[in-house]
Amino acid sequence: MRQTLTPFELRAVIKQTAAYRNARAILAGEWAARAEENPLFQAPITVADLTFARDLQAVDLAAGGLDFNDYGSVQKWIAANRQSLTADDVAWLHQDFD
């Protein structure tokens, strides 16, 4: 796994963009809470959101309850966030364990 952020990711961190806030919400376990606060927020989690969250963890810019390298952690996180995940998200999360 790469240990640096892409230029897009660095810019997102500096500007605190929606992509950055999405990644932080994933790691903080706040995705569902965001949806409850705003009924119009029904966007599913994307592979891009998950990738950014993983990259933030890899460079120690964010910590969270989801350990992308631990199968049990990934399975628990999937179960807790199933309503916000697509089949592609689940496949991406499982790819390192297949």
C-alpha positions as CSV (number, residue, x, y, z in Angstrom):
1,M,0.0,0.0,0.0
2,R,1.2,3.5,-0.8
3,Q,2.3,5.7,2.1
4,T,1.7,9.1,0.5
5,L,-1.4,11.0,-0.5
6,T,-2.2,11.9,-4.1
7,P,-2.2,15.6,-5.1
8,F,-6.0,15.4,-5.2
9,E,-6.1,14.0,-1.7
10,L,-3.6,16.5,-0.3
11,R,-5.7,19.4,-1.8
12,A,-8.8,17.9,-0.3
13,V,-7.2,17.7,3.2
14,I,-6.0,21.3,3.0
15,K,-9.3,22.6,1.7
16,Q,-11.4,20.3,3.9
17,T,-13.5,19.3,0.9
18,A,-16.6,17.0,0.8
19,A,-14.4,14.1,-0.2
20,Y,-12.2,14.7,2.9
21,R,-15.3,15.0,5.1
22,N,-16.7,11.8,3.7
23,A,-13.5,9.9,4.4
24,R,-13.4,11.2,7.9
25,A,-17.0,10.3,8.5
26,I,-16.3,6.7,7.4
27,L,-13.3,6.4,9.8
28,A,-15.2,8.1,12.6
29,G,-18.3,5.9,12.2
30,E,-20.4,9.0,11.5
31,W,-21.8,8.2,8.0
32,A,-25.2,7.0,9.3
33,A,-25.4,9.9,11.8
34,R,-24.9,12.4,8.9
35,A,-27.8,10.7,7.1
36,E,-30.0,11.0,10.1
37,E,-29.2,14.7,10.6
38,N,-30.1,15.5,7.1
39,P,-32.8,13.4,5.4
40,L,-31.7,14.7,2.0
41,F,-28.3,13.1,2.5
42,Q,-28.9,9.7,1.1
43,A,-25.6,9.3,-0.9
44,P,-24.1,5.8,-0.7
45,I,-20.5,5.4,0.3
46,T,-18.3,5.1,-2.8
47,V,-15.1,3.2,-3.5
48,A,-13.4,6.6,-3.8
49,D,-14.6,7.5,-0.3
50,L,-13.2,4.2,1.0
51,T,-9.9,4.6,-0.8
52,F,-9.4,8.1,0.6
53,A,-10.2,6.9,4.1
54,R,-7.7,4.1,3.8
55,D,-5.1,6.5,2.5
56,L,-5.7,8.9,5.3
57,Q,-5.1,6.1,7.8
58,A,-1.9,4.9,6.0
59,V,-0.3,8.4,6.5
60,D,-1.6,8.7,10.0
61,L,-3.8,11.7,9.3
62,A,-6.9,9.9,10.6
63,A,-7.6,7.0,12.9
64,G,-10.8,5.1,13.1
65,G,-12.6,2.0,14.0
66,L,-12.2,0.5,10.6
67,D,-9.0,-1.4,10.1
68,F,-8.8,-2.1,6.4
69,N,-6.2,-4.8,7.0
70,D,-8.2,-6.9,9.5
71,Y,-10.9,-9.1,8.0
72,G,-13.0,-9.1,11.3
73,S,-12.9,-5.3,11.5
74,V,-14.0,-5.0,7.8
75,Q,-16.8,-7.5,8.3
76,K,-18.1,-5.7,11.4
77,W,-17.9,-2.4,9.6
78,I,-19.8,-3.7,6.6
79,A,-22.6,-5.1,8.8
80,A,-22.9,-1.8,10.6
81,N,-23.0,0.2,7.4
82,R,-24.8,-2.2,5.0
83,Q,-27.5,0.3,4.1
84,S,-25.0,2.8,2.7
85,L,-22.8,0.4,0.8
86,T,-23.1,-0.8,-2.8
87,A,-22.0,-4.2,-4.1
88,D,-18.9,-2.6,-5.5
89,D,-18.0,-1.2,-2.1
90,V,-18.3,-4.6,-0.5
91,A,-16.2,-6.2,-3.2
92,W,-13.5,-3.5,-2.8
93,L,-13.4,-4.0,0.9
94,H,-13.0,-7.8,0.4
95,Q,-10.4,-7.6,-2.4
96,D,-7.4,-8.0,-0.1
97,F,-8.9,-11.0,1.6
98,D,-9.8,-13.1,-1.5
